[in-house]
Amino acid sequence: MSEGAVSMPMSQLGPRLREARTRAGLSLRAAARELGVSPSFVSQMENGKSQPSVATLYSLAQLLGVSVDELFAAEAPDPGAASAPADDHAAETVEHGTHHGADPSDRPAARSDFGSPVTAFPRQGNGRVSVTRPGERARLEMNTGVVWERLAANTGPDFDFMEIVYPPHSSSTSDGTMLQHAGYEFGYLLEGELEITAGFDVFTIRAGEAMGMDSSLPHLLTNPGDVPARGIWFVAHPR
């Protein structure tokens, strides 16, 4: 296999990963901690929403005590396999907000569920070097379709460095509620356009333009266009 993403249909691979994890007695949180990724990334792999790279797949197989061949075997997973350990549900609330009933990974969080990225992403320390790759990053998809993807895992409690994507005609909140939190945020738009309401000011940034904002101002980001808006965001959190 190549170093890219695996080609097996995730509808088959995902359940086998979940079965192997539950057989190994590992919760989502524990598996994610051992792999150095977020619980939601593990959940998305198991639910067929994210495709692991070959390197991640081998790391998973080693962690779960199975061979990659077993994960790709023709037999379907045993439908009577044990359910996931009890703290899976709690682990998912870290990046998907608190939900009840259905699998939280199938019910994206509302932006109002958390104050700022510092509470959305699990903290992973202040290592001197952090390298992240597509498909392996902590990722949060909200109920408006907006996606945050963390670009560095060693920002500690003071900063977040993210890629943001706003689908066409999407907004930070589903009901137009303005948001505010302590700190500052700075953004550079790569594609599309974003309309930004900050206090009583409304302005638009387009690809190649950037902005900085005191996040304690009530604010709302909206994509008024017909193409996705994608940008790089840096958020500074006060102590």
C-alpha positions in Angstrom: 0.0 0.0 0.0 1.1 3.6 -0.5 1.7 6.2 2.1 -1.6 7.9 1.4 -5.0 7.0 2.8 -6.1 3.4 2.7 -8.4 2.4 -0.2 -10.7 0.0 1.7 -14.3 1.2 2.0 -14.6 2.8 5.4 -18.0 1.2 5.8 -16.1 -2.1 6.3 -13.0 -0.9 7.9 -14.6 1.4 10.5 -16.7 -1.3 12.3 -13.6 -3.6 12.4 -11.6 -0.9 14.0 -14.3 -0.4 16.6 -14.6 -4.1 17.2 -10.8 -4.5 17.7 -10.7 -1.5 20.0 -13.6 -2.8 22.2 -12.0 -6.3 22.2 -8.8 -4.7 23.5 -10.7 -3.0 26.3 -9.8 0.5 25.1 -12.1 3.5 25.3 -12.0 6.2 22.6 -10.2 8.5 24.9 -7.5 5.9 25.8 -6.9 4.9 22.2 -6.7 8.5 21.1 -4.2 9.3 23.9 -2.0 6.4 22.9 -2.1 7.5 19.2 -1.6 11.2 19.9 -4.8 12.2 18.2 -8.2 13.4 19.3 -11.1 11.1 20.5 -13.3 12.5 17.7 -10.7 11.5 15.0 -10.9 7.9 16.3 -14.7 8.1 16.3 -14.8 9.4 12.8 -12.6 6.6 11.5 -14.9 4.0 13.2 -18.0 5.7 11.7 -16.5 5.9 8.2 -16.3 9.7 8.3 -12.5 9.9 8.2 -10.0 7.8 6.3 -6.8 6.9 8.1 -3.4 7.1 6.4 -1.4 3.9 6.1 0.9 5.1 8.9 -2.1 5.7 11.2 -3.6 2.3 10.3 -0.4 0.5 11.2 -0.2 2.4 14.5 -3.8 1.4 15.2 -3.2 -2.3 14.4 -0.2 -2.3 16.7 -2.0 -0.6 19.5 -5.0 -3.0 19.2 -2.9 -6.1 18.9 -4.2 -7.1 15.5 -2.6 -7.4 12.1 -3.5 -5.1 9.2 -4.5 -8.3 7.3 -7.1 -9.0 10.0 -8.7 -5.5 9.5 -8.9 -6.2 5.8 -10.2 -9.8 6.1 -13.3 -10.7 4.1 -15.4 -11.7 7.1 -17.7 -9.0 8.6 -17.1 -8.1 12.2 -19.1 -10.1 14.8 -22.3 -8.2 15.3 -22.4 -9.5 18.9 -19.1 -7.8 19.7 -18.9 -6.0 23.1 -20.0 -2.4 23.3 -17.5 0.3 23.7 -16.2 1.1 27.2 -18.4 3.4 29.2 -16.3 6.6 29.0 -16.5 6.7 25.1 -19.5 9.0 25.4 -17.7 11.4 27.8 -14.7 11.4 25.6 -16.7 12.5 22.6 -18.0 15.6 24.4 -14.5 17.1 24.2 -14.9 17.9 20.6 -18.5 17.4 19.8 -20.3 19.1 22.7 -22.6 17.3 25.1 -25.4 15.3 23.6 -27.8 12.6 24.7 -29.1 9.5 23.0 -27.5 8.9 19.6 -23.8 8.5 19.0 -22.4 12.1 19.6 -20.1 11.7 16.5 -23.3 11.7 14.4 -24.6 14.9 16.0 -22.1 17.8 15.5 -21.7 20.4 18.2 -23.3 23.8 18.1 -20.8 26.7 18.2 -22.4 28.0 21.4 -21.5 24.7 23.2 -18.1 26.1 23.9 -16.5 29.5 24.5 -13.5 29.3 22.2 -11.1 26.8 20.6 -9.2 26.4 23.8 -12.2 24.4 25.2 -13.0 22.7 21.9 -9.7 20.9 21.4 -7.9 18.8 24.0 -4.6 20.3 25.1 -1.5 18.3 24.1 1.3 20.2 25.8 4.1 22.5 24.6 6.5 20.2 22.8 9.2 22.0 20.8 8.1 20.6 17.5 4.6 19.7 16.2 4.0 18.2 12.7 0.4 17.5 11.6 -0.8 15.8 8.4 -4.1 15.8 6.5 -6.4 13.1 7.9 -4.6 12.9 11.2 -5.4 16.3 12.7 -7.9 17.1 15.5 -11.0 18.1 13.6 -14.3 19.6 14.8 -17.4 19.8 12.5 -20.2 21.9 13.8 -24.0 21.7 13.2 -23.8 24.6 10.7 -21.3 22.7 8.6 -18.4 24.9 9.7 -15.1 22.9 10.3 -12.2 23.7 12.5 -9.0 21.7 12.0 -6.1 22.1 14.4 -2.8 22.7 12.5 -0.4 22.4 15.5 -0.8 20.3 18.6 1.8 22.0 20.8 0.2 25.4 21.2 -0.6 24.7 24.9 -3.4 26.6 26.7 -2.5 30.0 25.2 -3.0 29.7 21.5 -4.8 27.8 18.7 -3.6 27.5 15.1 -6.4 26.3 12.8 -7.7 25.9 9.3 -11.4 27.0 9.2 -13.9 26.1 6.4 -17.3 27.8 6.1 -19.5 26.1 3.5 -21.6 28.3 1.2 -24.2 30.4 3.0 -23.1 29.0 6.4 -22.6 31.0 9.6 -20.9 30.6 13.0 -24.2 29.8 14.6 -27.4 28.3 13.2 -29.6 31.1 14.7 -27.4 34.1 14.1 -26.4 34.5 17.7 -23.4 36.6 18.2 -20.4 35.1 20.0 -17.8 36.6 22.3 -14.9 35.2 24.3 -11.7 36.6 25.9 -8.6 37.0 23.7 -7.8 37.9 20.1 -8.1 36.2 16.8 -6.3 36.8 13.5 -7.3 35.3 10.2 -6.0 35.0 6.6 -8.5 33.9 4.0 -7.2 31.5 1.4 -10.4 31.0 -0.6 -13.9 32.5 -0.9 -15.1 35.4 1.3 -16.3 35.9 4.8 -18.6 38.6 6.2 -17.5 39.5 9.7 -19.7 41.3 12.2 -17.7 42.6 15.1 -19.7 44.8 17.5 -21.4 47.5 15.3 -18.9 47.0 12.4 -19.6 44.7 9.4 -16.9 44.1 6.9 -16.0 41.5 4.3 -12.6 39.8 3.7 -11.8 37.9 0.5 -9.1 35.5 -0.6 -5.7 37.1 0.1 -7.1 39.5 2.8 -6.6 39.2 6.5 -8.1 40.5 9.7 -7.4 40.9 13.4 -10.1 41.2 16.1 -10.6 41.5 19.8 -12.7 38.4 20.5 -14.5 40.0 23.4 -16.5 42.0 20.9 -19.7 40.2 20.0 -19.0 38.7 16.6 -20.4 36.5 13.9 -18.8 35.0 10.8 -20.9 34.3 7.7 -20.1 33.0 4.2 -22.5 34.9 1.9 -21.0 33.3 -1.2 -21.7 30.2 -3.3 -18.2 28.6 -2.8 -16.6 27.5 0.5 -14.6 30.0 2.4 -11.3 28.6 3.7 -8.7 30.4 5.9 -6.0 30.1 8.5 -6.9 31.3 11.9 -4.7 32.1 14.9 -6.5 32.5 18.3 -4.7 33.9 21.4 -6.3 33.1 24.7 -5.6 35.1 27.9 -4.2 33.4 31.0 
